[in-house]
């Protein structure tokens, strides 16, 4: 059952207003983000990804994790925030889960964990629009951050064929 973005946003807002919500803070190129810690299983190093023909351009491929195929999403591309994330062997993947669905998210850098206090929530009415991949904005020690609407971000949408410029080698580059 899909949760409307407005409802998901209000659920997260209510949790923050109650105090004590833990989030993982991280970055994609040029953007600070956070996700509820309850949805982040672990941080993994980037590994070889198997391409999925005909997949949306943000789906970088499948990783093999203990014999399970897990889809891996380039979060910058998924959010429509620029092109693909430049990946090196040190690029982290956030292994995330929502209602039993596991997905890896390629991010640029993991900052750390923080407990949000009551006054951290700074949602604007624009985040109530259906279909947004963000719940709202919070003030963290890291600065103002956007909060991922996890149930929408990790859902792979049909269509959106891979563009000709999409990385076809898993996107891993040797670091200098």
Secondary structure by P-SEA (a helix, b strand, c coil): ccccaaaaaaaaaaaaaacbbbbbbbcccccccccccccccccccccbbbbbccccccccbbbbcccbbbbbbcccccccccccccccccbbbbbcccccbbbbbbbcccbbbbbbcccccccccccccccccccbbbbccccbbbbbcccccccccccccccccccccccccccc
